[in-house]
Amino acid sequence: MADLVIGIDIGTGSSKGVLADTDGNVLFSEVVRHETSFPQPGWAEHDADLVWWNDVVEICRKLTAFAKGDVAGLCISGIGPVFLPANDRGVPLRPAILYGVDTRSAVEIDEQTERYGEDAILEKCGNGLTAQSVGPKIEWVKKNEPEVWKDTRRFLMAHTYCVFHLTGAYVMDHLAASMCEPLYSPFTRDWIPEWVEDVCEDLPMPRLMWSNEVAGYVTDSASRITGLKEGTPVAVGSIDAFVEALSTGVSQPGQVLIMYGSTMVGVQITDKPLVGPSLWSCSGLLEGTYNLSGGMSTTGSLTTWVGELTGRGYDELSAAAAESKPGSNGLIMLPYFSGERTPISDPAARGVIAGLNLTHNSGDIYRSVLEATGYGSRHILETIANCGGEASEYWAVGGGTTGGLWPQIMSDIIGIKQLIPKVTIGAAYGDAQLAAMAIGAVSPTDTWNSVDREIEPNEDNAELYKEMFQVYLDLYPSSAPMVHKLTEIQNR
């Protein structure tokens, strides 16, 4: 009989857990919703105890109760990269500063870039400093919250925080570490000592491991809280987007994942580290692999925003958008409502809707949101290709793939065939697979997933979308000076 494993993913707006056997069969799943705090424009935070740990405990208790037997292994992934300062017992000293949607460290990005040199950072890290980078976030805490920094003895992310509280192990996977520019180099696969010392001072750095290795074992106290058996192996885990790639079977060079979520992420697997100045060049989940990837700041969250503005549900809005013509009747959106991560790396960018006239309706506006995601994704994927990423196939996952309109728009705009996997649970499913790898039940070269359906691009829309994509590219630099002024006013 196959062993049982649990995978848990901590997302921006919810956490999901799955109970699976080591043959890849999902037996039970659980979702817990939570809130993200936006205390100021450009800030995004999670309370590590109330969000991360409480979600993991609740999911573990429900899944272990359903299992009616011992669980052989556990793995957790989470949003990232994030910075949670904690004391030596892992107690959070402030809310966690989230990934690139939190843009507070713009000044520190410029300061560190000037201090270390843009070319030197590219040479060592594979990409420059952006709102996604952890080093500037640490610098921000040092400067603005010295009382927090004084007591900081642990540098944690969503998954490593939970691993620490489950096992006592202070670890970080190579992939997550490689998104902590300028602290880690994917070329040496190690911390960069001189920059770690300068940024982190005497803060002890976590031990580097691979995502499918055993970080530690569930302690007695964690067992009583979670329902997991004491001594259960816990894998290191990683950042959600990359574990989601694994969940689809995207693990080999040439494969690409497009993840439809609150934010959009594209992940290209490579066999060597590539330099991507405006992208995320990082180590892979598994030893011997690397990633070149990028992400947008606001995509699925924009569909929620339009729904709240109009008081209409997703199905109703999608039906209205389907009535709108390709190109949204001459309407185009820049989806930079929370700044933009890649490839423009501009935390001061904001949303723009251009071409409005009195004939436009909510269907046109909603379609422009879906198309903006397509333009932004095409921008990322073309930038990856220009940096040497050679794509052979594209897999797509996330809630947006369940409807027909959004993925079709994406294929039409990008000009690619998308493969939709049979199991679309997401990163939690990949976590379960990592847990199975950690206990030796699954090989790193195995995959649990297969193709369910394919989405071919509609060539009839290719020329129009080529024209609209160029408008998208031109609109940002032409509107940026005015938008930056408005952002400045918003931040007063």
C-alpha positions as CSV (number, residue, x, y, z in Angstrom):
1,M,0.0,0.0,0.0
2,A,1.3,3.4,-0.9
3,D,2.4,5.8,1.8
4,L,0.4,9.0,2.5
5,V,1.9,12.5,2.2
6,I,0.7,16.0,2.8
7,G,1.5,19.1,0.7
8,I,0.6,22.6,1.8
9,D,0.9,25.8,-0.1
10,I,0.6,29.3,1.6
11,G,-0.7,31.7,-1.0
12,T,-1.4,35.4,-1.1
13,G,-5.1,35.1,-0.3
14,S,-5.5,31.5,0.8
15,S,-3.6,28.3,1.8
16,K,-4.3,24.9,0.3
17,G,-3.4,21.5,1.4
18,V,-3.7,18.1,-0.2
19,L,-3.5,14.5,1.2
20,A,-2.1,12.2,-1.5
21,D,-0.6,8.8,-1.8
22,T,2.8,8.3,-3.2
23,D,1.3,7.2,-6.5
24,G,0.0,10.7,-7.0
25,N,-3.6,10.1,-6.2
26,V,-5.3,13.0,-4.3
27,L,-7.4,11.7,-1.5
28,F,-8.6,14.9,0.2
29,S,-7.9,18.6,-0.1
30,E,-8.6,21.6,2.2
31,V,-8.6,25.4,1.6
32,V,-8.2,28.1,4.2
33,R,-8.7,31.7,3.2
34,H,-6.9,34.6,4.9
35,E,-6.3,38.3,4.5
36,T,-3.3,40.2,3.2
37,S,-2.6,43.5,4.9
38,F,-1.9,46.7,2.8
39,P,-1.1,49.2,5.6
40,Q,0.2,51.8,3.1
41,P,0.2,52.2,-0.7
42,G,3.0,50.0,-1.9
43,W,3.2,47.9,1.3
44,A,2.0,44.3,1.5
45,E,2.3,42.1,4.7
46,H,1.2,38.9,6.3
47,D,1.0,38.1,10.0
48,A,3.1,35.0,10.2
49,D,1.3,33.5,13.2
50,L,-2.2,34.4,12.2
51,V,-1.8,33.5,8.5
52,W,1.0,31.1,7.9
53,W,1.1,29.0,11.1
54,N,-2.6,29.0,11.8
55,D,-3.3,27.9,8.2
56,V,-0.8,25.1,8.4
57,V,-2.1,23.9,11.7
58,E,-5.7,23.9,10.6
59,I,-4.9,22.1,7.3
60,C,-2.7,19.5,9.0
61,R,-5.4,18.7,11.6
62,K,-8.1,18.3,9.0
63,L,-5.9,16.2,6.6
64,T,-4.5,13.9,9.4
65,A,-8.0,13.3,10.7
66,F,-9.2,12.3,7.2
67,A,-6.1,10.1,6.7
68,K,-7.0,7.9,9.7
69,G,-3.4,6.7,9.9
70,D,0.1,8.0,10.0
71,V,1.3,10.5,7.3
72,A,4.8,9.5,6.0
73,G,6.0,13.0,5.0
74,L,5.1,16.7,4.7
75,C,6.2,19.6,2.5
76,I,5.2,23.3,2.5
77,S,5.6,26.0,-0.1
78,G,4.7,29.6,0.1
79,I,4.6,33.0,-1.4
80,G,8.0,34.5,-1.9
81,P,10.6,35.7,-1.7
82,V,9.5,37.4,1.6
83,F,11.4,38.7,4.6
84,L,10.2,37.8,8.1
85,P,12.5,39.0,10.9
86,A,12.3,36.7,14.0
87,N,14.1,36.2,17.2
88,D,16.2,33.0,17.9
89,R,13.0,31.1,18.9
90,G,11.4,32.0,15.6
91,V,9.0,34.5,17.2
92,P,8.1,37.2,14.5
93,L,9.3,40.7,15.4
94,R,7.0,42.4,12.8
95,P,4.7,41.3,10.0
96,A,6.4,39.6,7.0
97,I,7.3,42.0,4.1
98,L,5.9,40.2,1.0
99,Y,7.5,39.7,-2.4
100,G,7.5,42.2,-5.3
101,V,4.0,43.5,-4.6
102,D,5.6,45.2,-1.6
103,T,7.6,48.1,-3.1
104,R,8.7,50.0,0.0
105,S,12.4,49.4,-0.5
106,A,12.8,51.5,-3.7
107,V,15.4,53.7,-2.1
108,E,17.4,50.7,-0.7
109,I,17.4,49.1,-4.1
110,D,19.1,52.2,-5.6
111,E,21.5,52.4,-2.7
112,Q,22.6,48.8,-2.9
113,T,22.9,48.9,-6.6
114,E,25.2,51.9,-6.4
115,R,27.2,50.5,-3.5
116,Y,27.9,47.1,-5.1
117,G,27.7,48.1,-8.8
118,E,25.0,47.0,-11.3
119,D,27.5,44.9,-13.4
120,A,28.9,43.1,-10.3
121,I,25.4,42.3,-9.1
122,L,24.5,40.9,-12.5
123,E,27.7,38.9,-12.6
124,K,27.2,37.3,-9.2
125,C,23.4,37.1,-8.9
126,G,22.3,36.7,-12.6
127,N,19.8,39.6,-12.3
128,G,19.6,43.1,-10.8
129,L,17.9,44.3,-7.7
130,T,14.2,44.8,-7.9
131,A,11.2,45.1,-5.6
132,Q,11.3,41.3,-5.5
133,S,14.8,41.2,-4.0
134,V,15.1,40.5,-0.3
135,G,18.4,42.3,0.4
136,P,16.8,45.8,0.0
137,K,13.9,44.7,2.2
138,I,16.4,43.7,5.0
139,E,18.1,47.1,4.5
140,W,14.7,48.9,4.9
141,V,14.1,47.2,8.2
142,K,17.6,48.1,9.5
143,K,17.1,51.7,8.6
144,N,13.4,52.2,9.5
145,E,12.9,49.8,12.4
146,P,16.2,49.5,14.2
147,E,14.5,48.1,17.3
148,V,13.3,45.2,15.2
149,W,16.6,44.6,13.6
150,K,18.4,44.6,16.9
151,D,16.6,41.5,18.0
152,T,16.5,39.7,14.6
153,R,18.3,36.3,14.8
154,R,16.3,34.4,12.1
155,F,15.6,35.3,8.5
156,L,12.5,33.4,7.5
157,M,10.0,33.0,4.6
158,A,6.6,31.5,4.7
159,H,7.7,27.9,4.1
160,T,10.9,28.1,6.2
161,Y,9.0,29.7,9.1
162,C,6.6,26.7,9.2
163,V,9.5,24.3,8.8
164,F,11.2,26.0,11.8
165,H,8.1,25.7,14.0
166,L,7.5,22.1,12.9
167,T,11.1,20.8,13.3
168,G,13.3,23.5,14.8
169,A,15.4,23.4,11.7
170,Y,16.7,26.8,10.4
171,V,17.1,26.1,6.7
172,M,16.4,27.6,3.3
173,D,16.3,26.0,-0.1
174,H,18.7,27.1,-2.8
175,L,15.9,28.4,-5.0
176,A,14.4,30.8,-2.4
177,A,17.9,31.9,-1.4
178,S,18.7,32.8,-5.0
179,M,15.8,35.3,-4.9
180,C,17.5,37.1,-2.0
181,E,19.7,39.3,-4.2
182,P,22.4,40.4,-3.5
183,L,23.0,37.7,-0.9
184,Y,23.3,34.5,-3.0
185,S,24.8,33.4,-6.3
186,P,23.2,30.8,-8.5
187,F,26.6,30.4,-10.2
188,T,28.3,29.2,-7.0
189,R,25.1,28.0,-5.3
190,D,26.1,29.6,-2.1
191,W,25.8,32.8,0.0
192,I,28.0,35.7,-1.1
193,P,30.0,36.3,2.1
194,E,31.0,39.9,1.7
195,W,27.6,41.1,0.8
196,V,25.9,39.0,3.4
197,E,28.2,40.5,6.0
198,D,27.5,44.0,4.8
199,V,23.7,43.7,4.5
200,C,22.9,41.1,7.3
201,E,25.8,42.0,9.7
202,D,25.9,39.3,12.4
203,L,22.5,37.7,11.5
204,P,23.0,33.9,11.2
205,M,22.1,32.7,7.7
206,P,20.0,29.6,7.3
207,R,21.6,26.3,6.1
208,L,21.2,25.8,2.4
209,M,19.5,22.6,1.2
210,W,17.5,21.3,-1.8
211,S,13.8,21.5,-1.8
212,N,13.3,17.7,-1.8
213,E,15.6,17.0,1.1
214,V,14.5,16.3,4.6
215,A,14.9,19.5,6.7
216,G,14.0,17.9,10.0
217,Y,11.3,15.9,11.8
218,V,8.1,16.9,13.6
219,T,8.8,17.7,17.2
220,D,6.7,16.5,20.2
221,S,5.1,20.0,20.7
222,A,4.4,20.4,16.9
223,S,2.9,16.9,16.9
224,R,0.4,17.8,19.6
225,I,-0.6,21.0,17.8
226,T,-0.9,19.7,14.3
227,G,-1.9,16.1,14.7
228,L,1.1,14.9,12.8
229,K,3.0,12.0,14.3
230,E,6.2,13.0,16.2
231,G,9.2,12.2,14.0
232,T,7.4,12.7,10.6
233,P,9.9,13.9,8.0
234,V,9.4,17.5,6.7
235,A,10.9,18.4,3.4
236,V,12.6,21.8,2.9
237,G,10.0,23.1,0.4
238,S,10.3,26.3,-1.6
239,I,8.5,29.2,-3.2
240,D,5.0,28.5,-4.5
241,A,5.3,29.3,-8.3
242,F,8.2,26.9,-8.8
243,V,6.6,24.1,-6.8
244,E,3.5,24.7,-8.9
245,A,5.7,24.2,-12.0
246,L,6.8,20.8,-10.6
247,S,3.1,19.9,-9.9
248,T,2.4,20.0,-13.7
249,G,5.4,18.0,-14.6
250,V,7.5,21.0,-15.6
251,S,10.9,20.0,-14.3
252,Q,13.1,19.6,-17.5
253,P,15.0,22.2,-19.5
254,G,12.9,23.8,-22.2
255,Q,9.6,23.4,-20.3
256,V,7.7,26.5,-19.3
257,L,5.0,27.0,-16.7
258,I,2.5,29.9,-16.9
259,M,0.7,30.3,-13.6
260,Y,-2.6,32.1,-13.5
261,G,-3.1,33.4,-10.0
262,S,-3.5,36.6,-8.0
263,T,-0.3,37.4,-9.8
264,M,0.9,35.9,-13.1
265,V,4.3,34.0,-13.1
266,G,6.2,32.4,-16.0
267,V,8.9,29.9,-15.1
268,Q,11.4,28.6,-17.7
269,I,13.5,25.5,-16.7
270,T,17.1,25.7,-17.9
271,D,20.2,23.4,-17.6
272,K,22.5,26.3,-16.7
273,P,22.2,29.7,-15.0
274,L,21.3,32.5,-17.4
275,V,21.8,36.2,-16.8
276,G,18.5,38.0,-17.0
277,P,18.9,41.7,-16.0
278,S,15.2,42.3,-15.7
279,L,14.1,38.8,-14.7
280,W,14.7,36.3,-11.9
281,S,17.7,34.0,-12.5
282,C,17.8,31.4,-9.8
283,S,18.7,27.9,-8.8
284,G,16.1,25.2,-9.4
285,L,14.1,23.2,-7.0
286,L,16.1,20.1,-7.7
287,E,19.9,19.7,-7.9
288,G,21.1,20.2,-11.5
289,T,18.4,22.5,-12.6
290,Y,18.0,26.3,-12.9
291,N,15.2,28.7,-13.6
292,L,14.8,31.9,-15.5
293,S,11.4,33.4,-14.7
294,G,9.4,36.5,-14.3
295,G,6.1,37.7,-12.8
296,M,3.5,40.3,-12.9
297,S,2.2,42.1,-9.8
298,T,-1.5,42.1,-10.4
299,T,-3.5,39.8,-12.6
300,G,-6.2,37.7,-10.9
301,S,-6.5,40.4,-8.2
302,L,-7.6,42.7,-11.0
303,T,-10.5,40.4,-11.9
304,T,-11.6,40.6,-8.3
305,W,-11.2,44.4,-8.4
306,V,-13.5,44.7,-11.4
307,G,-16.0,42.3,-9.8
308,E,-16.1,44.4,-6.7
309,L,-16.5,47.6,-8.7
310,T,-19.4,46.3,-10.8
311,G,-21.0,44.0,-8.3
312,R,-20.9,41.2,-10.8
313,G,-19.5,37.6,-10.4
314,Y,-16.8,36.0,-12.5
315,D,-19.1,34.0,-14.7
316,E,-21.3,37.0,-15.5
317,L,-18.2,39.2,-16.3
318,S,-16.6,36.5,-18.4
319,A,-19.8,36.1,-20.4
320,A,-19.8,39.9,-20.9
321,A,-16.2,39.9,-21.9
322,A,-16.9,37.1,-24.5
323,E,-19.3,39.5,-26.1
324,S,-16.5,42.1,-26.5
325,K,-14.3,41.8,-29.6
326,P,-10.6,40.8,-29.5
327,G,-8.8,44.0,-28.5
328,S,-11.6,45.0,-26.2
329,N,-13.0,47.3,-28.8
330,G,-9.9,49.4,-28.9
331,L,-9.3,49.5,-25.1
332,I,-6.0,48.6,-23.5
333,M,-4.9,48.4,-19.9
334,L,-1.5,48.5,-18.2
335,P,-2.1,46.2,-15.2
336,Y,0.5,47.8,-13.0
337,F,-1.9,48.6,-10.1
338,S,0.6,47.5,-7.5
339,G,3.7,48.5,-9.5
340,E,5.2,45.9,-11.8
341,R,7.8,43.3,-11.2
342,T,9.2,42.0,-14.5
343,P,10.5,43.0,-17.0
344,I,10.0,46.7,-16.3
345,S,10.8,46.5,-12.6
346,D,9.0,49.7,-11.6
347,P,7.5,49.8,-8.1
348,A,6.1,53.3,-8.9
349,A,4.2,52.1,-12.0
350,R,0.4,52.2,-11.7
351,G,-2.6,51.1,-13.7
352,V,-3.6,52.8,-16.9
353,I,-6.7,52.3,-19.0
354,A,-6.3,53.9,-22.4
355,G,-8.8,54.4,-25.2
356,L,-12.0,54.7,-23.2
357,N,-15.1,56.1,-24.9
358,L,-18.7,56.3,-23.9
359,T,-19.6,53.1,-25.8
360,H,-17.3,50.9,-23.7
361,N,-19.0,48.7,-21.2
362,S,-18.0,46.5,-18.3
363,G,-17.4,43.6,-20.7
364,D,-14.9,45.6,-22.6
365,I,-13.1,46.6,-19.3
366,Y,-13.1,43.1,-18.0
367,R,-11.7,41.7,-21.3
368,S,-9.0,44.4,-21.2
369,V,-8.0,43.0,-17.8
370,L,-7.7,39.5,-19.3
371,E,-5.8,40.8,-22.4
372,A,-3.5,42.9,-20.2
373,T,-2.4,39.6,-18.5
374,G,-1.7,38.2,-22.0
375,Y,0.4,41.2,-23.0
376,G,2.3,41.2,-19.7
377,S,2.9,37.5,-20.0
378,R,4.1,37.8,-23.6
379,H,6.5,40.6,-22.5
380,I,8.0,38.3,-19.9
381,L,8.3,35.2,-22.2
382,E,9.8,37.2,-25.0
383,T,12.3,38.7,-22.5
384,I,13.2,35.2,-21.3
385,A,13.8,34.1,-24.9
386,N,16.0,37.1,-25.5
387,C,18.2,36.0,-22.5
388,G,18.7,32.5,-24.0
389,G,15.8,30.6,-22.6
390,E,14.8,28.0,-25.3
391,A,11.2,27.0,-24.8
392,S,9.9,23.6,-26.1
393,E,6.4,23.5,-24.5
394,Y,4.1,25.6,-22.3
395,W,2.1,24.3,-19.4
396,A,-0.6,26.4,-17.7
397,V,-2.2,26.1,-14.3
398,G,-4.3,28.1,-11.9
399,G,-7.9,29.2,-11.4
400,G,-7.9,31.2,-14.6
401,T,-7.4,28.1,-16.7
402,T,-10.8,26.6,-15.7
403,G,-12.8,28.9,-17.9
404,G,-12.4,28.9,-21.7
405,L,-12.0,32.7,-22.3
406,W,-8.9,33.7,-20.4
407,P,-6.6,30.9,-21.5
408,Q,-7.8,31.3,-25.1
409,I,-6.9,35.0,-24.9
410,M,-3.5,34.1,-23.5
411,S,-2.8,31.7,-26.3
412,D,-4.0,34.1,-29.0
413,I,-1.9,37.0,-27.6
414,I,1.3,35.0,-27.0
415,G,1.0,32.8,-30.0
416,I,1.5,29.5,-28.1
417,K,-0.1,26.2,-27.5
418,Q,-0.9,25.7,-23.8
419,L,-1.0,22.3,-22.2
420,I,-3.5,22.0,-19.3
421,P,-2.6,19.2,-16.9
422,K,-5.2,16.7,-15.6
423,V,-4.4,17.6,-12.0
424,T,-4.7,21.4,-11.5
425,I,-4.6,21.7,-7.7
426,G,-1.4,23.7,-7.9
427,A,1.6,24.0,-5.7
428,A,0.1,21.9,-2.9
429,Y,0.2,18.9,-5.2
430,G,3.8,19.7,-6.1
431,D,4.6,19.9,-2.3
432,A,3.1,16.4,-1.9
433,Q,5.4,15.2,-4.6
434,L,8.4,16.8,-2.9
435,A,7.4,15.1,0.3
436,A,7.3,11.8,-1.5
437,M,10.8,12.5,-2.9
438,A,12.1,13.4,0.5
439,I,11.0,10.0,2.0
440,G,12.4,8.2,-1.0
441,A,9.1,7.0,-2.5
442,V,9.4,9.0,-5.7
443,S,12.3,9.7,-8.0
444,P,13.2,13.4,-8.8
445,T,12.7,12.4,-12.5
446,D,9.2,11.1,-12.0
447,T,6.1,13.1,-12.7
448,W,2.6,12.5,-11.4
449,N,0.8,14.6,-14.0
450,S,-0.3,14.3,-17.7
451,V,-2.1,16.4,-20.3
452,D,-5.8,16.9,-20.0
453,R,-6.4,19.3,-22.9
454,E,-4.6,21.7,-25.3
455,I,-5.4,25.3,-26.1
456,E,-4.3,26.3,-29.6
457,P,-3.9,29.9,-30.6
458,N,-6.5,31.4,-33.0
459,E,-4.5,32.7,-35.9
460,D,-7.3,35.0,-37.0
461,N,-6.5,37.2,-34.0
462,A,-2.7,37.2,-34.4
463,E,-2.2,40.5,-36.4
464,L,-4.6,42.5,-34.2
465,Y,-2.9,41.3,-31.0
466,K,0.5,42.0,-32.5
467,E,-0.6,45.6,-33.1
468,M,-2.2,45.8,-29.6
469,F,0.9,44.4,-28.0
470,Q,3.1,47.1,-29.5
471,V,0.7,49.7,-28.1
472,Y,1.1,48.0,-24.7
473,L,4.8,48.2,-25.0
474,D,4.8,51.9,-26.1
475,L,2.2,53.0,-23.6
476,Y,4.3,52.4,-20.5
477,P,7.3,54.7,-21.3
478,S,5.0,57.4,-22.7
479,S,2.8,57.5,-19.6
480,A,5.4,56.7,-16.9
481,P,6.4,60.3,-16.1
482,M,2.8,61.3,-15.4
483,V,2.0,58.1,-13.5
484,H,5.1,58.4,-11.3
485,K,3.9,61.9,-10.3
486,L,0.5,60.4,-9.4
487,T,2.2,57.7,-7.4
488,E,4.2,60.3,-5.5
489,I,0.9,62.1,-4.7
490,Q,-0.6,58.8,-3.5
491,N,2.3,58.2,-1.2
492,R,2.2,61.6,0.6
